[in-house]
């Protein structure tokens, strides 16, 4: 069996008729793997004293090897990938065979080099594994390391054992892009977290999903890449993880490929194909235009695929992460999952079975993207509306909330009946280009708060505008709502531009640098919401600016952590009720394209969440005791990011569920298992 990263090659092949596309087939629900799950955690102790151990996570179903993950928790080889496990055999008393390991899915520096062989031989007795390994690992600068031989030990975990050690507490969810409280903060947990996240344990990784980008035409042929699967984030609800993605399908492929194979670069392209072991058909498969869209359901405790619902031919294979499906993150509520596709189709699925309960085109969105897809197929080039698809789904009262366009300034909002799919209402020009609508519970009833250049309160029952505050400021990104308090930017675009120019001139006069057009500009303000309308509760001085290209804040217990609020770096912690600054850290580096979330009394900061890195800095969330906790953590998998809006990581009950170039990863961050 080839490793699952090759599954995307199983697409229709044959005579290519680029402009003729069959009608999309009916959705189908596919079951997960059959047979009992058994997982083997193997630790390879390398003989050199300065070399870090390597962990193999072997997953079998019914005795057949389904997946092997390899990672070095502390070492420099955090981007290893097992590309072939077909020779590995597992029996009741032994694990033997050879793996092939590569440094990356795509690595220009290792072009044409063979994968690293790794052979393991070990015996199993009473649930313990012991043996030895021989092979090579990536060395410095992507060069092959020396041949090594060392010891191996580990343990065997049955499905029941995995579930017992990794089940989530009842009600512990991350049901939408913004988390359970819509503030990017996890619900409270009994478990204490590790101080050094290098000690975190990879519990499982999902079946293959794919990366959030593969490259662009401007990068050439992208040989060695895996196709883009979109940038949606995983969500967690009722012990299940849901991931929306797409995969190339059909027979039509980009004309770009013909130019590569027949034009002046033909010989160079064929040489690269030979070096990577590809053929021309595989290159065509990489650049398919049509796409199947998929909702994948995973058991949060074990990583077993429970079901996946496939929508054949209903997508568009957007490939560049700046213009791909940036943030069509689904939402889940009351036994149903709602997912929005690239071509503007909103689907409602039964959360337990994957059955499609209803599917509807989103007015405006669907018509626009249908034209884009038709033009893409006719011209044999993917035509996407720029850096778009940035609106995650949410719900309020009886309505699930979807944007009426793939992106751009102040999209409209459509409320679909959660039960039937009927369009209850459609409100135009209310939502920022990269923002999700907010649910505002007030006096026992849900309302919708939509923030863009205005702030609009909408009744989700009928779409009635309860009130609207016009010209509030420039708010393309996510506003923050906590109880009845709303954080927004109070400054319009023209004033922000002038403010940036003044800050840049001042920095230049002092011989300092400033963040240019991405430097923090704007003014943070807080509105108190009532049914009569909003009133300005407080605002920070303009010198603090406003976060650029990220959510306004992460809120924990009424304390808002605002990133980039001091020039183009730094953090400010503000009391939401009073506007009092509780803590400032002006020197802490914090890029303009950062992401943050909170869990178990800690803030987690990602300095740059748009360029392929998700490294974490962790801080104590108490402003009176603001301090770093542990070292910087680079997760031991190939990282992926989205663009314009960051991927969020579902932090649930001491676990975190996040995307990698392979699929969804589940890490256990708990210091110790909670005692009953």
Buried (B, 14 or more C-beta within 10 A) or exposed (E): EEBBBBBBBEBEEEEBEBEEBEEBEEBEBEEBBEEEBBBBBBBBBBEEEEBBBBBBBBBBBEEEBBBBBBBBBBBEBBBBBBBBBEBBEBEEEBBBBBBBBBBBBBBEEBEEBEBBBBBBBBEBEEEEBEBBBBBBBBBEEBEBBEEBEBBBBBBBBEBEBBBEBBBBBEEBBBBBBBBBBBBBBBBEBEBBBBEEBBBBBBBBBBBBBBBBBBBBBEEBBBBBBBBBBBBBBBBBBBBBBBBBBBBBBBBBBBBBBBBBBEEEBEEEBBEBBEEBEBEEBBBBBBBBBBBBBBBBBBBBBBBBBBBBBBBBBBBBBBBBBBBBBBBBBBBBBEEBBBBBBBBBBBBBBBBBBBEBBBBBBBBBBBEBBBEBBEEBBEBBBBBBBEBBBBBBBBBBBBBBBBBBBBBBEBBBBBBBBBEEBEBBBBBEBBBBBBBBBBBBEBEEEBBBBBBBBBBBBBBBBEBEEBBBBEEBBBBBBBBBBBBBBBBBBBBBBEBBBEBBEEBBEEBEEEEEEBBEEBBBBBBBBBBBBEEEBBEEBBBBEBEBBBBBBBBBBBBBEEBBBBBBBBBBBBBBBBBBBEBEBBBBBEEBEBBBBBBBBBBBBBBBBBBBBBEBBBBBBBBBBBBEEBEEBBBEBBBBBBBBBBBBBBBBBBBBBBBBBBBBBBBBBBBBBBEEEEEE
